[in-house]
Amino acid sequence: MTRIPDLLRRGPSTSFEFFPPRTPEAETVLEETLVALAPLAPTFVSVTYGAGGTTRERTHDLVVRINALPGMTAMAHLTCVGHTRAELEAIVTRYRDEGITNILALGGDPPADADVAPGELEHAIELVRLIRQVGDVAIGVAAFPEPHPRSPDLATDRRFTAEKLAEADFAITQFFFEAHHYFDLVAALADLGVDRPVVPGIMPVQSLAAIKRMTAMQGSEFPTWLEAKLHAVGDDPEAVRRVGIEEATRLCRELLDGGAPGLHFYTLNRSPATREIATNLGLATV
Ligand SMILES: Cc1cc2nc3c(=O)[nH]c(=O)nc-3n(C[C@H](O)[C@H](O)[C@H](O)COP(=O)(O)OP(=O)(O)OC[C@H]3O[C@@H](n4cnc5c(N)ncnc54)[C@H](O)[C@@H]3O)c2cc1C
């Protein structure tokens, strides 16, 4: 039984996040990505969950399939939104019975395009407790270096994150572009008495418009210096990609040098950026 907290103790981890594809074409892209990233020997991979259960079976099937590949450990994301307690217990029990021993417990956001009821559990910490009751499963939670957009203030968000992480095993962060946001989060959690591993989430910039949209959605900072650097090459998509990879590499180095327990890449189901950054960091020879 492979538990992510045990893997994190062995030294800096490399992990990749995927989402369950919707179409046969997207499935082919993900298959190619899995093949392209396999030589990087990820410590684990994770598969997102459509809040409200919109990807319930697809997330399940992909997690089970990847977890069965030689040397692969797959973690399932799961969200509270739109589910009854009994449904969540059934989902977690099924994973446990099928040998999936790592779950990322999330609050989730109600999808804008679907009519989803709020659900019986309001916050991720309640899902952490539910998973603990079901069985021997390692539990990750989300953490927000720049606080969560629904938080009234930074201190409140840090306190809720500390309470949640104290009952879980590790955290993975939302993406960010300035290392100090991550180190501030880790220091604040330590001040609150919580020193479980917090793995930083990395999102390489691939397109200025896309990253600005995503950053605005999560209510975080898109640094003006990075925007200026990207604008300077703005008409050339390949140059934008190159700057994105250079800056992500620099951020990863700073995080690892500062003691981060690993790097979690938001791959968006594509391989090139993650491969290039891993190669720059000397994590890969492919
Ligand atoms: C690594 C990562 C992976 C993700 N994967 C997915 C995914 O697969 N599917 C998906 O739909 N979404 C995903 N998300 C997004 C996430 O579900 C949303 O950002 C959601 O709004 C917050 O989730 P949470 O688990 O932090 O929720 P919570 O911990 O419940 O926090 C949500 C808000 O409530 C506050 N809060 C927490 N506890 C309490 C309490 N006891 N009382 C009052 N307020 C409280 C927090 O400060 C925060 O403002 C992911 C996010 C991250 C960082």
The ligand as an ORCA input file, in Angstrom:
! r2SCAN-3c Opt
* xyz 0 1
  C      -4.398     21.386     -5.236
  C      -5.830     21.721     -5.556
  C      -6.608     20.784     -6.217
  C      -7.945     21.073     -6.519
  N      -8.684     20.130     -7.176
  C      -9.998     20.363     -7.429
  C     -10.802     19.365     -8.065
  O     -10.339     18.286     -8.399
  N     -12.105     19.653     -8.281
  C     -12.649     20.851     -7.898
  O     -13.847     21.046     -8.126
  N     -11.916     21.811     -7.286
  C     -10.602     21.595     -7.054
  N      -9.853     22.559     -6.420
  C     -10.478     23.854     -6.085
  C     -11.141     23.854     -4.690
  O     -12.140     22.869     -4.606
  C     -11.782     25.226     -4.514
  O     -10.795     26.238     -4.524
  C     -12.657     25.383     -3.291
  O     -13.309     26.668     -3.351
  C     -11.898     25.367     -1.974
  O     -11.585     24.090     -1.643
  P     -10.960     23.748     -0.204
  O     -10.755     22.299     -0.235
  O      -9.853     24.630      0.138
  O     -12.233     24.109      0.713
  P     -12.360     24.490      2.243
  O     -11.229     23.982      3.049
  O     -13.726     24.061      2.637
  O     -12.251     26.084      2.215
  C     -13.142     26.880      1.435
  C     -13.316     28.238      2.108
  O     -13.964     28.065      3.375
  C     -13.131     28.541      4.425
  N     -13.253     27.580      5.521
  C     -12.597     26.399      5.658
  N     -12.997     25.767      6.775
  C     -13.949     26.552      7.337
  C     -14.747     26.430      8.511
  N     -14.639     25.379      9.314
  N     -15.640     27.429      8.767
  C     -15.754     28.521      7.961
  N     -14.999     28.689      6.840
  C     -14.113     27.713      6.541
  C     -11.725     28.627      3.860
  O     -10.941     29.607      4.509
  C     -12.021     28.968      2.408
  O     -12.261     30.346      2.260
  C      -8.504     22.328     -6.143
  C      -7.707     23.281     -5.475
  C      -6.384     22.983     -5.188
  C      -5.537     24.013     -4.499
*
